[in-house]
Amino acid sequence: MSEQSVASAAPVSAASSGPPRTPWYVSGAPPRQSLRVIVVETIASLVALALVGALTFVTHDPWLIPPFAASMALVVGGAHFPLAQPRNVVGGHLASSIVGVLVGLIGMDALWAGALAGALALGAMKLLRMSHSPAAATAMIAVFPLVPRWEFVVMVGCAAMILVAVGLVGNKVNGVRYPHYWW
């Protein structure tokens, strides 16, 4: 075997194959958005959640529930995602609240009813093509009769519409196309 063929049979070092590797401590996340975009998204979220919170204050009913904060993060922070579209936000919360109310009517232990409602809400949203992940938590909340059950469904639907309406304005100010589809 010649010296030249031995050199070509030698293993190729990792340094010479392909592009250089990025060190582990350098993030692969997308770059940070401009400060203006972040401020507008934050203010839009605050306005939407404060409006829903004001309804809670005035009526003493639980209009403002934790899943709505996650919904606003999607509506203004991820307006291009299917999960953030009006059909998914409003429809997902409505479908999930109905599922939660129905499961709550069964009368089983609240712990297991919450688990069942969250899982069934996911299935219902998928069947209806209205997936909105924060809404699965709405189903778990609907199991507990904080207000008359069907009144809760109406409150959730109205609050979700407020989130979408404020999201429309916030995304318009940021120059972001929203919605990508209504229905």
HELIX and SHEET records of a PDB file:
HELIX    1   1 GLU A    3  ALA A    9  1                                   7    
HELIX    2   2 ALA A   14  SER A   16  5                                   3    
HELIX    3   3 LEU A   35  THR A   59  1                                  25    
HELIX    4   4 PRO A   67  GLY A   77  1                                  11    
HELIX    5   5 PRO A   82  ALA A   84  5                                   3    
HELIX    6   6 PRO A   86  ILE A  106  1                                  21    
HELIX    7   7 ALA A  110  LEU A  128  1                                  19    
HELIX    8   8 SER A  133  ALA A  142  1                                  10    
HELIX    9   9 ARG A  149  VAL A  173  1                                  25    
END                                                                             
